[in-house]
Amino acid sequence: MYGMSPTYRRHLRENLAAARYDEARVRRAAIAAAGQMLMEAPALWFRPHRDVVALVKDVQGIDAVFAAQKAGKAILFLTPHMGSFEIAAQYGATQFPLTVLYRRPKAGWLDPLMREGRGRAGLRLVPANFSGVREIFTAIKRGAAVGFLPDQVPGVGEGEWSEFFGRPAYTMTLAAKLAGRDDVACFLAFAKRLPRGAGYALRIRPLGDARIGEKATRRLNRALEELVAECPEQYLWGYNRYKTPAGAKPYSAAV
């Protein structure tokens, strides 16, 4: 993909350079990680669930999640395009019922496969539209756990421009607003791929406090920047994170 698609290659190199992770070593590792993500998906979707979950060899930070639940908080998991976000959700659903917001793929034939592969026991998928968002709020109201990708480019009217690695990125307001609620405990989570196919290490981090005068979306993006710094070679740098959604005002017109 990197060799054959000039657009993908440009996005990957520009995003790495903007974030100051443009060393050749990181670039090569990021290219390989994107390939690993594509190749591992069928196995994570269609192998027996117990075999998939057994691939998680180490978990850090989950005790804080259990403590927040015990205190009566709903749980918001934000899992960026980093490491294996597929297995992070599947593992989480073994610990507590989990409602996940997802965006239907453009290729219609892929949607039933994706739903079958991701919708394992304890994991409920809801579409990224009005009805899905309503189900997310319903789950939070009853104190359940929900999750979605916070660095996905939202549709028009669902986001605002906010800095991400030094560049304006159209950032979803839903995640930022939910993270600021008193009845919600927010955690960042990613499953790091271990070397030579040895499995995954799940890392869960509480979302840090906002800085004085910091907008909610910038608080979110800053937390993602700090998470990416832990393992920059496994972030999906080829994703077109800085695009302007159809119908949205470009950054230059919005400021």
DAMOBEL-V260304 format. One record per helix or strand of 2 or more residues. SS is the DSSP state (alpha for helix, beta for strand). FROM is the first residue (numbers start at 0). LEN is the number of residues. If there is no record, write none. Layout:
BEGIN
<<SS & FROM & LEN> <SS & FROM & LEN>>
END
This chain:
BEGIN
<<alpha & 5 & 13> <alpha & 23 & 23> <alpha & 48 & 5> <beta & 55 & 5> <alpha & 61 & 9> <beta & 73 & 5> <beta & 81 & 2> <alpha & 84 & 11> <beta & 97 & 5> <alpha & 107 & 11> <beta & 122 & 5> <alpha & 129 & 12> <beta & 144 & 4> <beta & 158 & 6> <beta & 166 & 6> <alpha & 172 & 7> <beta & 183 & 10> <alpha & 194 & 3> <beta & 199 & 7> <alpha & 215 & 13> <alpha & 231 & 3> <alpha & 250 & 4>>
END
